Amino acid sequence: MATAKEEKQFEKERAKALKERHKAYKAAKKAGTLDERIVSPEHTAYLRRRAIISKVWPIFRFLILFGLCFVILYPLIYMFSTAFRPNVQMTDPSIIWIPKSLTLSNMMDVLDIMKYPTALLTTLKINIVCSLLSVVVCAITGYGLARFNFKGKGLCFAIVIMQIIVPPQITVIPLYLQWAFFRGFGLVELLFKAGVTSIFGKNITPFDDDPTRHFVSMINVPIVMYAPAFFANGIKSGLFIFIFRQFFRGLPIELEDAAYLDGCGPFKTFIRIMVPNAASSFLTVFLFSIVWYWNDFYISSTFFNNNCTIALSLQKLSDNLDQQLFNGAQVGTRKKIVWLESGCLVSIAPILLMYIFLQKYFTEGLARSGLTGM
């Protein structure tokens, strides 16, 4: 009696034989030399099953895609429907999706309350610098992990994976203490002894328990965002390094060998050969980084108390609406939903525009990067 493993192997070989016979059947039918011996009852049943699957699968695929699109697009559709709707029409039961009239007053109110131009400029200043630093540093690190063998390489890559696994909530307290009482490994002490009394506009302050030691608070200083990006710290940098590593591993090594024969060193090979071939991955990582920093609220609210960014302005929008539009009264979400949705729309508008113009290169980068396979 055959075992389960043998039966499974037999079914696998049988399916393979049917596929090969089906290929021969299609080739013979196309060439007009069909041999009736190929068309067996078993093969006929196989053809019938394939015909049924070919008719059912498109319907099933459409239902899956439609369901996913509805889940993803429903908030956006509702946002567009509500943002340009007068507030009085929110209580009109005859209006479901299309408002009877459109208005831009909601947008104008939100742009003024959020201080949108200032918030946009501040966000771009932090966002672009951090994204560029992340792309450059992570690309070099990913290239080193992909192409060079050195002692401790496995440990370094394990640390990169740990950055992806460990959530930022675990490291936020030590990071906050590090920046709130920044000493720079004794650099602040040296600067203070040299006569420097402030750094980045922050006064150098002695510790209460030890006046001989000094620190400077870096809270509300953009360097708390620039430094982690430069040193490839955090879950986003771990993911970016992984993407670059996987991409560079997929490039043929003959490209580097040819560059070395022409007299290029490792750094020149990276700049002249690898970077042009990895343009799609650079764009993918840059877009990921832009979106990540744009939507960042957790880190921004931790290290910035009075900084005006898009994410922080959107988080405070509800309270600011109560104070400025409703004279300090506590108003329910339903009564101010049109302004909240308008705030969400203006917040994601730059990202949507960027994706609309770059989505072709973005999808190409995803297909060629390490996100599609190991």
C-alpha positions in Angstrom: 0.0 0.0 0.0 1.4 3.4 -1.0 2.3 5.9 1.6 1.0 9.5 1.7 4.3 10.8 0.5 4.3 8.4 -2.5 0.7 9.3 -3.3 1.5 13.0 -3.2 4.5 12.4 -5.5 2.3 10.4 -7.9 -0.3 13.2 -8.0 2.4 15.7 -8.7 3.8 13.6 -11.6 0.3 13.1 -12.9 -0.4 16.8 -12.9 2.9 17.5 -14.6 2.2 14.9 -17.3 -1.3 16.4 -18.0 0.3 19.9 -18.3 2.8 18.6 -20.8 0.1 16.8 -22.8 -1.9 20.0 -22.8 1.0 21.9 -24.2 1.4 19.3 -26.9 -2.3 19.5 -27.6 -2.2 23.3 -28.0 0.9 23.1 -30.2 -0.6 20.5 -32.5 -3.9 22.3 -32.7 -2.1 25.5 -33.6 0.0 23.8 -36.3 -3.0 21.8 -37.7 -1.4 18.4 -37.0 -3.6 17.4 -34.1 -3.2 13.7 -33.3 -6.4 12.2 -31.9 -4.4 9.9 -29.6 -3.4 13.0 -27.6 -7.0 13.8 -26.7 -7.8 11.1 -24.0 -10.8 11.2 -21.7 -8.5 12.3 -18.9 -7.1 15.1 -21.0 -10.7 16.1 -21.9 -11.6 16.4 -18.2 -8.4 18.5 -17.7 -9.4 20.8 -20.5 -12.9 21.2 -19.0 -11.5 22.1 -15.6 -9.2 24.7 -17.1 -12.1 26.2 -19.0 -14.1 26.5 -15.8 -11.2 28.0 -13.9 -10.5 30.5 -16.7 -14.1 31.7 -16.5 -14.4 31.8 -12.7 -11.0 33.2 -11.8 -11.5 36.7 -13.5 -14.7 37.1 -11.5 -13.1 36.0 -8.3 -10.1 38.3 -9.0 -12.4 41.2 -9.7 -14.2 40.7 -6.3 -10.9 40.6 -4.4 -9.5 43.8 -6.1 -12.9 45.6 -5.8 -13.0 44.8 -2.1 -9.4 45.9 -1.5 -10.0 49.1 -3.5 -13.1 49.9 -1.6 -11.3 49.5 1.7 -8.5 51.7 0.6 -10.4 54.3 -1.5 -13.5 54.7 0.7 -11.7 57.2 3.2 -10.4 59.2 0.2 -13.8 59.3 -1.5 -15.5 60.3 1.7 -12.8 63.0 2.4 -13.3 64.6 -1.1 -17.1 64.4 -0.7 -17.0 66.1 2.7 -14.2 68.6 2.4 -16.0 70.7 -0.2 -19.5 70.4 1.3 -21.1 73.2 3.3 -21.5 72.3 7.0 -25.3 72.6 6.9 -25.5 69.8 4.3 -24.0 67.3 6.7 -27.4 66.9 8.4 -29.3 66.6 5.1 -30.5 63.0 4.8 -31.0 63.4 1.0 -27.2 63.9 0.5 -25.0 60.8 0.6 -22.0 61.3 -1.6 -22.5 64.2 -3.9 -23.3 67.6 -2.2 -25.8 70.0 -3.6 -23.3 72.8 -3.7 -19.6 73.2 -3.3 -17.6 75.6 -1.1 -14.0 76.5 -0.5 -14.7 78.3 2.8 -13.8 75.1 4.7 -10.4 74.9 3.0 -9.7 78.6 3.7 -10.6 78.3 7.3 -8.4 75.2 7.8 -5.4 76.8 5.9 -5.6 79.8 8.3 -6.0 77.8 11.5 -3.3 75.3 10.6 -0.9 78.1 9.5 -0.4 75.9 6.5 2.3 77.9 4.6 4.5 77.9 7.7 3.8 74.3 8.6 4.5 73.2 5.0 7.8 75.1 4.9 8.9 73.6 8.2 7.9 70.1 7.2 9.7 70.4 3.9 12.8 71.7 5.6 12.9 68.7 8.0 11.6 66.2 5.5 13.9 66.8 2.5 17.1 67.0 4.6 16.3 63.9 6.6 15.2 62.0 3.4 18.4 62.9 1.5 20.5 61.9 4.5 18.7 58.6 4.9 19.0 57.7 1.2 22.7 58.5 1.0 23.7 56.8 4.3 21.5 53.7 3.8 22.6 53.2 0.2 26.3 53.2 1.2 25.5 50.9 4.1 23.4 48.5 2.0 26.1 48.4 -0.7 28.7 47.5 1.9 26.6 44.7 3.4 25.8 43.4 -0.1 29.2 43.4 -1.7 32.0 43.3 0.9 33.1 40.6 3.2 34.4 41.8 6.6 34.6 40.6 10.2 31.3 41.2 12.0 29.3 41.5 8.8 26.6 39.1 10.1 26.4 41.0 13.4 25.9 44.3 11.5 23.2 42.9 9.4 21.5 41.4 12.5 21.5 44.9 14.1 19.9 46.3 10.9 17.1 43.6 11.2 16.8 44.4 14.9 16.1 48.1 14.0 13.1 46.9 11.9 11.8 44.6 14.6 12.2 46.9 17.7 9.3 49.4 17.8 10.3 53.1 18.4 8.2 53.2 21.6 10.9 51.2 23.4 13.8 53.6 22.5 12.0 56.9 22.7 12.6 57.5 26.5 16.4 57.0 26.3 16.5 59.0 23.1 14.6 61.8 24.8 16.9 61.8 27.8 19.9 61.8 25.5 18.7 64.9 23.6 17.2 66.7 26.6 20.5 66.5 28.5 22.9 66.4 25.6 26.6 66.3 26.5 28.1 65.0 23.2 30.6 62.7 24.9 32.2 65.6 26.7 32.1 68.0 23.7 29.7 70.4 25.5 32.2 70.6 28.4 35.0 71.5 26.1 33.0 74.1 24.3 31.9 75.6 27.7 35.5 75.8 28.9 36.4 77.5 25.6 33.9 80.2 26.3 31.0 79.0 24.3 27.7 79.7 26.1 25.1 78.4 23.7 24.7 75.8 20.9 22.0 76.1 18.2 20.5 78.9 20.2 20.3 76.8 23.4 22.2 77.9 26.5 24.7 75.5 28.1 23.3 74.7 31.5 25.0 73.0 34.5 23.5 69.9 36.1 21.7 70.6 39.4 23.4 67.7 41.2 26.8 68.4 39.7 27.5 72.0 38.7 30.9 71.0 37.3 29.1 69.1 34.5 27.2 70.9 31.8 24.6 70.0 29.2 22.5 71.6 26.5 18.9 70.7 25.7 18.3 69.9 22.0 14.5 69.7 22.3 12.9 71.8 19.6 16.1 71.8 17.5 16.0 70.1 14.0 19.2 68.2 14.7 17.2 65.7 16.7 15.7 64.6 13.4 18.8 65.1 11.3 21.2 63.1 13.5 19.2 59.8 13.5 18.9 60.0 9.7 22.6 60.6 9.3 23.5 57.7 11.6 20.9 55.4 10.0 19.0 55.0 13.3 15.4 53.7 13.6 13.0 51.3 11.9 12.9 53.3 8.7 16.6 53.2 8.2 16.7 49.5 8.9 14.1 48.9 6.2 15.9 51.2 3.7 19.3 49.4 4.3 17.5 46.1 3.7 16.0 47.3 0.4 19.4 48.6 -0.9 21.2 45.4 0.2 18.7 43.2 -1.6 18.9 45.3 -4.8 22.7 45.5 -4.9 22.9 41.7 -4.3 20.9 41.3 -7.5 23.2 43.3 -9.7 25.8 41.2 -11.7 29.2 41.3 -10.0 30.8 41.5 -13.5 29.9 45.2 -13.5 32.2 45.8 -10.5 35.0 43.6 -11.9 35.0 45.6 -15.2 35.2 48.8 -13.2 38.1 47.5 -11.1 40.0 46.5 -14.2 39.5 50.1 -15.5 41.2 51.4 -12.3 38.2 52.4 -10.3 38.3 52.0 -6.5 35.3 50.8 -4.4 33.9 54.3 -3.8 34.3 55.4 -7.4 32.7 52.1 -8.6 29.8 52.8 -6.3 29.3 56.3 -7.6 30.0 55.6 -11.3 28.5 52.1 -11.7 26.2 51.1 -8.9 24.3 54.3 -8.3 23.1 54.8 -12.0 22.0 51.2 -12.1 20.1 51.6 -8.8 18.3 54.8 -9.8 14.8 53.2 -9.4 15.7 51.9 -5.9 17.0 55.4 -4.9 13.7 56.9 -6.0 11.7 54.2 -4.1 13.6 54.7 -0.9 13.4 58.5 -1.2 9.6 58.4 -1.7 9.3 56.0 1.3 11.3 58.3 3.4 9.4 61.4 2.3 6.1 59.8 3.2 7.5 58.4 6.5 8.8 61.8 7.7 5.7 63.6 6.4 3.3 61.4 8.4 5.5 61.3 11.4 3.7 62.4 14.5 5.1 60.2 17.3 8.7 61.4 17.1 7.8 65.0 16.2 5.5 65.4 19.2 8.2 63.9 21.4 11.1 66.1 20.5 9.2 69.3 19.4 6.9 71.2 21.7 6.4 74.4 19.7 7.4 73.3 16.2 4.7 73.7 13.5 4.7 70.8 11.2 1.9 69.3 9.0 1.4 66.3 11.3 1.4 68.3 14.5 -0.9 71.0 13.0 -3.3 68.3 11.9 -3.2 66.6 15.4 -4.1 70.0 17.0 -6.7 70.9 14.4 -9.7 69.8 16.5 -8.8 71.8 19.5 -7.9 74.8 17.4 -11.3 74.6 15.7 -13.0 74.7 19.1 -11.0 77.8 20.1 -11.1 79.8 16.9 -14.3 78.9 15.1 -16.6 78.0 18.0 -15.3 80.5 20.6 -13.9 77.9 23.0 -16.9 75.7 23.1 -16.5 71.9 23.1 -18.1 70.9 19.8 -18.7 67.3 18.7 -16.8 65.8 15.8 -20.0 65.6 13.7 -20.4 69.4 13.8 -16.9 70.1 12.6 -16.3 67.1 10.4 -16.1 69.2 7.2 -13.2 71.2 8.6 -11.4 68.0 9.9 -11.8 66.3 6.5 -10.5 69.5 4.8 -7.5 69.5 7.1 -6.8 65.8 6.2 -7.1 66.6 2.5 -4.7 69.6 2.5 -2.3 67.5 4.6 -2.0 64.6 2.1 -2.4 66.8 -1.0 1.4 67.2 -1.6 2.0 63.5 -1.2 -0.9 62.6 -3.6 0.5 65.0 -6.2 4.0 63.6 -5.8 2.7 60.0 -6.2 0.6 60.9 -9.3 3.6 62.2 -11.1 6.1 59.6 -9.9 4.0 56.4 -9.6 5.5 54.9 -12.7 9.0 55.1 -11.4 7.8 54.1 -7.9 6.2 50.9 -9.0 9.3 50.1 -11.2 11.5 50.6 -8.1 9.4 48.3 -6.0 9.5 45.6 -8.7 13.3 45.8 -8.9 14.1 46.3 -5.2 14.4 43.7 -2.5 10.7 44.0 -1.5 9.8 41.5 -4.2 12.1 38.7 -3.1 15.2 37.6 -1.3 
